[in-house]
């Protein structure tokens, strides 16, 4: 007959021995300590991945803003309505944000090419837009330039979105419970 302090599994599938309550407590404590160490290692990694995700979303958002300006620019150039001067403050704000992301040491290197291309294309867009608004340039040449500018900004946004998607697929576990 077993002593009162021995605890056995009623449905023992693994053939575990009957242990005393103190031995079971020790094993439970070991399991909890291992789980705690695992969480202590996982939480900083997850926080870093969330920071990286927010930085990458910021890059894509900035490129999306510039892409929107490129689309508006192309629509304005292709219409017969007289072209107003560009919303320079808004475009410069988006360009400054992209420039800051390029200079940020934590920005993923894969984003540097799309950011640089978007900065250069938006610089050309501002120049062409101002020339067209001032009627210093031929409208037909500007329509070709507007189409190229819109396509270049859309391509930079597409590249950045693809980089973000690939990164999310690679780090799915660290982002498992994040929206």
Buried (B, 14 or more C-beta within 10 A) or exposed (E): EEEEEEEEEEEEEEEEEEBEEEBEEEEEEEEEEEEEEEEEEEEEEBEEBBEBBEBBEBBBEBBBBBBBBBBBBBEBBBEEEEBEEBBEEEBBEBBEBBBEBBEEEEBBEBBEEBBBBBBEBBEEBBEBBBBBBEEEBEEEEBBEBBBBBBEBBBBBBBBBBEBBEEBBEEBEEBBEEEE
